[in-house]
């Protein structure tokens, strides 16, 4: 580098800076892509957990209704106790 003219040195440094900027841009884009992928995975896991909890709650409600019917409770009483719609209780 000692034999470069001032103009050549400026061009060299400018090119070096452009290369560093390029690699920094690529690195930043990779970070954004990784974050987006992680966010998508988190969202998918949250949706799956929510759906699982909904199904478990639905199964629990069906079990409660079935047991209440075995005890001889009316559909109206079961609806009052569980908060479930009468139509849903009648299906069980």
Secondary structure in CASP SS format (residue, H / E / C, confidence):
PFRMAT SS
TARGET T0000
AUTHOR 0000-0000-0000
METHOD secondary structure of the structure
MODEL  1
X C 1.00
X C 1.00
X C 1.00
X C 1.00
X C 1.00
X H 1.00
X H 1.00
X H 1.00
X H 1.00
X H 1.00
X H 1.00
X H 1.00
X H 1.00
X H 1.00
X H 1.00
X H 1.00
X H 1.00
X H 1.00
X H 1.00
X H 1.00
X H 1.00
X H 1.00
X H 1.00
X H 1.00
X H 1.00
X H 1.00
X H 1.00
X H 1.00
X H 1.00
X H 1.00
X H 1.00
X H 1.00
X H 1.00
X H 1.00
X H 1.00
X H 1.00
X H 1.00
X H 1.00
X H 1.00
X H 1.00
X H 1.00
X H 1.00
X H 1.00
X H 1.00
X H 1.00
X H 1.00
X H 1.00
X H 1.00
X H 1.00
X H 1.00
X H 1.00
X H 1.00
X H 1.00
X H 1.00
X H 1.00
X H 1.00
X H 1.00
X H 1.00
X H 1.00
X H 1.00
X H 1.00
X H 1.00
X H 1.00
X H 1.00
X H 1.00
X H 1.00
X H 1.00
X H 1.00
X H 1.00
X H 1.00
X C 1.00
X C 1.00
X C 1.00
X C 1.00
X H 1.00
X H 1.00
X H 1.00
X H 1.00
X H 1.00
X H 1.00
X H 1.00
X H 1.00
X C 1.00
X C 1.00
X C 1.00
X H 1.00
X H 1.00
X H 1.00
X H 1.00
X H 1.00
X H 1.00
X C 1.00
END
